[in-house]
Amino acid sequence: MSDQDKKLSEWVNYLTTAEIPVLKQTARNVSALEQDEQHLSARSLAHVVKNDPFMTVKLLRYLQAHKHRSQEHDVVEVEQMIMILGLETTLNKVSAKPLVEEILGRSNMNALVHLLKTAHRANIASSYAFDWAVRLHDLHFEEIRIAALLHDIAEMLMWCFAPNDMLKIKQLQKQDKTLRSTAAQKTVLGFSLLQLQHELAIKWRLPELLITLMDDNSSTLQRVRNVILAVNLARHSANGWNDAALPDDYEEIAQLLHLQACDVMTIVGAEKQPENTSDQS
């Protein structure tokens, strides 16, 4: 086994046994629901879980590890997962702790900021992907939404458990703007986050469709394209609506949805940049 494979294997094993943390807001919302039995239901709990990529993958991982042999089909829809496990089991076995904010603490505020931004971006990507899947009359819209939400889960987990390494990767890219993310990751970690993500998905026995949807190498499939474009748009727009990569994003999304780029800008809520027109005079 090469050093790279060994390092990757060690991280896969570690993240498989580690207790996945959740966002503080999720813990607050779950606690509020537990104290309000009148409004506590599979649907209300699912609404909280679906806003947190950590809590979503935590639930998914638990269900896959404890699913009955009689369960023939993979379940990806969060509310359905909670109904299969039962409310009490979900709350007890898939607990809203530890907290991301506690794991990183004050000593890693920089990493925490990056992590929270990545989680926020994942939520935005999931909304885009869901909306486009509905527009395309794709019946797997919920799987597509979850795939976009979890597309960068390996990155989020590494911000939690290897914050210093992740900051080193950022620093390398800051020093060399031409350095690709994958190259920087391999330099510091010995493997890419994409490799880690794929290995985790297999180890955690995530549903087959979800593994495919999260695999950028399957980008010829419309559903995967939907996820990739949603993730790209969320990432680029996080830099501001005048990010240089956005025009290409609009064109590619327009091809996906059979629209014009200007229509795409409208449906994704892109802000108009009037100063760009004056620059051309």
Secondary structure by P-SEA (a helix, b strand, c coil): ccaaaaaaaaaaaaaaaccccccaaaaaaaaaaaaccccccaaaaaaaaaacaaaaaaaaaaaaaccccccccccccaaaaaaaacaaaaaaccccccccccccccccaaaaaaaaaaaaaaaaaaaaaaaaaaaacccaaaaaaaaaaacaaaaaaaaaccaaaaaaaaaaaaacccccaaaaaaacccccaaaaaaaaaaaacccaaaaaaacccccccaaaaaaaaaaaaaaaacccccccaaaaaaaaaaaaacccaaaaaaaacccccaaaaaaac
